[in-house]
Amino acid sequence: MPLVEVYEGDDDSQLLVTADFDFLPRVGEYISHDAGDYFRYYDVVEVWHRAEPGNARFRACARVVLRD
């Protein structure tokens, strides 16, 4: 299962969650996040991979915006 860092907003400065996914989210799909008594739904608008410092591993990242 891929470990994915999910960022909310216009850039990668606001980490929403880091989680294991059964699949890598794709642009145009949506993901849901449990917010206590309800779920928040987010549209995936960007997916990229970044190199982790100190080793040759890459981390999957996704940027999302809140679907209202």
ROFI-529830 format. One record per residue: residue in three letters; x negated, y, z of N, C-alpha, C in turn. Coordinates in steps of 0.2 Angstrom, whole numbers, plus 5000, padded with zeros to 4 digits. Layout:
REM residues N
ALAXYZXYZXYZ/...
This chain:
REM residues 68
MET499649945000500050005000499650065000/PRO499750114996499350174995499550225001/LEU498950245004499050305009499050365005/VAL499550405007499750465003499750525008/GLU499350575006499450645010500050685006/VAL500550705010501050745007501050815009/TYR500950865004500950935006501550965004/GLU501851015008502451055006502251125004/GLY502551154999502351224998502051224991/ASP501751284990501351304984500651274983/ASP500351254989499651234988499551174993/ASP498951154994498851104999498551125006/SER498851175008498651205015499151185020/GLN499751155019500251135024500451065023/LEU500051025027500150945027500850935030/LEU501250895027501850875029501850815033/VAL501550765030501450695033500950655029/THR500650615032500150565029500550495030/ALA500650455025501050395026500850345021/ASP501050275023500950225018501550215014/PHE501450215007502050205003502050144999/ASP502550114998502550044994502350064987/PHE502350124984502150144978501950214978/LEU501550234973501350304973501850344970/PRO502150404973502650444971502450474964/ARG502950484960502750514953503150584953/VAL502850624949503150694948503850684945/GLY504350714948505050714946505450664950/GLU505150624954505450584959505650624965/TYR505950594970506050634976505850584982/ILE505650604988505550564994505950594999/SER506150555004506450585010506050575016/HIS506150615021505750625027506250625033/ASP506250575038506650575043506550635048/ALA507050675049506950735053507450735059/GLY507450675062507850665068508550635067/ASP509050685067509750665066509850655058/TYR509450685054509650685047508950675043/PHE509050665036508450665032508350725028/ARG507750745026507650795022507350765015/TYR507550795010507450765003506950815000/TYR506450794997505950834994505850814987/ASP505750854982505550844975504850844975/VAL504550794971503850784970503650824964/VAL503250874965503050924959502350914957/GLU501950884960501250874958500950814962/VAL500550774958500150714961499450724959/TRP498950714964498250714962497850664967/HIS497250654965496850614969496250654971/ARG495950654977495350694979494850644982/ALA494250654982493750614984493650634992/GLU493650574996493450585003492750605004/PRO492550655008491850665009491450605012/GLY490850595010490450545013490550475010/ASN490950465006491050395003491350404996/ALA491450354992491650354986492350334985/ARG492750344990493450324990493850394988/PHE494450374985494850434983495550424987/ARG495850484989496450484993496950514988/ALA497550484988498150504984498450564988/CYS498650614984498950674987499650694983/ALA500150714986500750734982500950804985/ARG501150854981501450914983502250904982/VAL502550934987503350924987503650994988/VAL504251004986504651064988505351034991/LEU505551064996506151044999506751054994/ARG507151004994507751004989508351024994/ASP508651084993509151114997509851094995/
